[in-house]
Amino acid sequence: MRDWIKVFKTGNIIDAELTKTILIDHGIDAVIVNKIDRSLNFGEATVFCPPADADLAEMIIKQNQIVHE
């Protein structure tokens, strides 16, 4: 997994979870690295996928109008 590609980042964990779910629904493995500090409401959550799926993942994210922050 350490070679996976960042395809989405946000300051909102809900948007990250939604993105991950959409990618998984399309057959793309996806994971979230959550670096959001809830007490300070600061940081970002990043969605990663395998390199072979990165282009398709970015297209799916764009088609679903999920906004990067």
Backbone as CSV, one residue per row, in Angstrom:
resi,resn,N_x,N_y,N_z,CA_x,CA_y,CA_z,C_x,C_y,C_z
1,MET,0.820,-1.201,0.000,0.000,0.000,0.000,0.860,1.260,0.000
2,ARG,2.108,1.170,0.303,2.906,2.385,0.393,3.136,3.054,-0.964
3,ASP,2.873,2.357,-2.060,3.010,2.954,-3.388,1.695,3.512,-3.914
4,TRP,0.651,3.480,-3.111,-0.649,3.946,-3.575,-0.599,5.448,-3.849
5,ILE,-1.541,5.908,-4.666,-1.584,7.284,-5.150,-2.686,8.072,-4.435
6,LYS,-2.359,9.322,-4.080,-3.363,10.210,-3.484,-4.289,10.699,-4.596
7,VAL,-5.598,10.438,-4.456,-6.556,10.859,-5.479,-7.537,11.906,-4.968
8,PHE,-7.554,12.141,-3.653,-8.503,13.102,-3.102,-8.037,13.525,-1.719
9,LYS,-8.189,14.815,-1.411,-7.917,15.288,-0.051,-8.955,16.328,0.313
10,THR,-9.260,16.388,1.598,-10.297,17.285,2.084,-10.096,17.549,3.568
11,GLY,-10.704,18.598,4.044,-10.719,18.887,5.470,-11.950,18.330,6.153
12,ASN,-12.765,17.593,5.383,-14.033,17.068,5.884,-14.031,15.543,5.769
13,ILE,-14.047,14.846,6.888,-13.976,13.380,6.885,-15.183,12.765,6.182
14,ILE,-16.325,13.416,6.219,-17.508,12.884,5.550,-17.288,12.839,4.041
15,ASP,-16.689,13.889,3.472,-16.383,13.892,2.045,-15.377,12.789,1.696
16,ALA,-14.432,12.560,2.572,-13.453,11.495,2.340,-14.131,10.133,2.372
17,GLU,-15.000,9.913,3.336,-15.722,8.636,3.428,-16.627,8.430,2.216
18,LEU,-17.297,9.484,1.772,-18.153,9.406,0.591,-17.323,9.036,-0.640
19,THR,-16.186,9.678,-0.791,-15.303,9.397,-1.922,-14.827,7.957,-1.887
20,LYS,-14.397,7.495,-0.736,-13.949,6.113,-0.588,-15.065,5.144,-0.962
21,THR,-16.266,5.385,-0.485,-17.397,4.515,-0.770,-17.708,4.467,-2.262
22,ILE,-17.694,5.617,-2.908,-17.958,5.671,-4.347,-16.902,4.880,-5.113
23,LEU,-15.649,5.043,-4.750,-14.583,4.304,-5.431,-14.736,2.800,-5.217
24,ILE,-15.019,2.394,-4.008,-15.203,0.965,-3.723,-16.403,0.417,-4.504
25,ASP,-17.466,1.198,-4.592,-18.644,0.784,-5.368,-18.309,0.579,-6.845
26,HIS,-17.270,1.267,-7.322,-16.817,1.116,-8.706,-15.694,0.078,-8.840
27,GLY,-15.446,-0.675,-7.781,-14.462,-1.747,-7.830,-13.024,-1.312,-7.628
28,ILE,-12.833,-0.112,-7.083,-11.483,0.399,-6.831,-11.191,0.329,-5.341
29,ASP,-10.108,-0.346,-4.980,-9.696,-0.361,-3.578,-9.320,1.057,-3.171
30,ALA,-9.758,1.472,-1.998,-9.450,2.823,-1.523,-9.318,2.806,-0.009
31,VAL,-8.427,3.647,0.486,-8.245,3.805,1.931,-8.161,5.297,2.252
32,ILE,-8.477,5.606,3.492,-8.406,6.989,3.975,-7.297,7.091,5.014
33,VAL,-6.485,8.119,4.884,-5.543,8.485,5.938,-6.113,9.765,6.548
34,ASN,-6.578,9.644,7.790,-7.253,10.752,8.453,-6.287,11.465,9.392
35,LYS,-5.951,12.699,9.056,-5.085,13.518,9.904,-5.828,14.769,10.374
36,ILE,-7.134,14.599,10.587,-7.958,15.704,11.070,-8.000,15.641,12.593
37,ASP,-7.623,16.735,13.231,-7.704,16.855,14.685,-9.090,17.380,15.024
38,ARG,-9.927,16.507,15.575,-11.310,16.898,15.855,-11.410,18.004,16.888
39,SER,-10.505,18.045,17.826,-10.592,19.073,18.873,-10.291,20.462,18.322
40,LEU,-9.409,20.529,17.310,-9.068,21.816,16.715,-9.769,22.056,15.382
41,ASN,-10.451,20.998,14.882,-11.096,21.048,13.578,-10.103,21.519,12.512
42,PHE,-8.946,20.862,12.496,-7.860,21.254,11.618,-7.198,19.992,11.062
43,GLY,-6.762,20.057,9.829,-6.053,18.941,9.217,-6.740,18.498,7.942
44,GLU,-6.345,17.307,7.456,-6.959,16.821,6.235,-7.060,15.301,6.253
45,ALA,-8.022,14.826,5.487,-8.185,13.402,5.239,-7.865,13.175,3.768
46,THR,-7.097,12.136,3.488,-6.646,11.864,2.133,-7.090,10.463,1.727
47,VAL,-7.584,10.351,0.486,-7.996,9.059,-0.052,-6.919,8.590,-1.025
48,PHE,-6.495,7.348,-0.854,-5.480,6.735,-1.706,-6.065,5.518,-2.413
49,CYS,-5.519,5.211,-3.601,-5.886,4.001,-4.320,-4.650,3.447,-5.029
50,PRO,-4.715,2.208,-5.519,-3.569,1.641,-6.232,-3.233,2.453,-7.485
51,PRO,-1.958,2.522,-7.857,-1.542,3.311,-9.026,-2.283,2.937,-10.309
52,ALA,-2.566,1.664,-10.491,-3.236,1.222,-11.721,-4.656,1.776,-11.836
53,ASP,-5.259,2.172,-10.717,-6.629,2.673,-10.714,-6.731,4.184,-10.565
54,ALA,-5.606,4.875,-10.454,-5.619,6.303,-10.136,-6.344,7.144,-11.180
55,ASP,-6.083,6.905,-12.465,-6.747,7.703,-13.502,-8.256,7.496,-13.476
56,LEU,-8.680,6.242,-13.363,-10.111,5.946,-13.296,-10.724,6.559,-12.043
57,ALA,-10.033,6.473,-10.922,-10.538,7.046,-9.672,-10.743,8.553,-9.804
58,GLU,-9.770,9.236,-10.399,-9.898,10.684,-10.568,-11.054,11.028,-11.495
59,MET,-11.277,10.221,-12.536,-12.404,10.447,-13.440,-13.727,10.254,-12.698
60,ILE,-13.822,9.217,-11.885,-15.041,8.953,-11.116,-15.297,10.082,-10.125
61,ILE,-14.261,10.545,-9.460,-14.403,11.660,-8.511,-14.917,12.904,-9.241
62,LYS,-14.362,13.176,-10.411,-14.790,14.346,-11.184,-16.237,14.189,-11.649
63,GLN,-16.614,12.995,-12.115,-17.986,12.751,-12.579,-18.999,12.889,-11.467
64,ASN,-18.589,12.574,-10.255,-19.488,12.679,-9.111,-19.426,14.046,-8.461
65,GLN,-18.683,14.944,-9.063,-18.561,16.333,-8.618,-18.173,16.454,-7.157
66,ILE,-17.258,15.590,-6.731,-16.730,15.685,-5.377,-15.623,16.728,-5.428
67,VAL,-15.714,17.731,-4.599,-14.815,18.875,-4.675,-13.578,18.656,-3.803
68,HIS,-12.395,18.855,-4.395,-11.160,18.838,-3.611,-11.053,20.152,-2.853
69,GLU,-10.487,20.105,-1.685,-10.224,21.343,-0.940,-8.783,21.696,-1.043
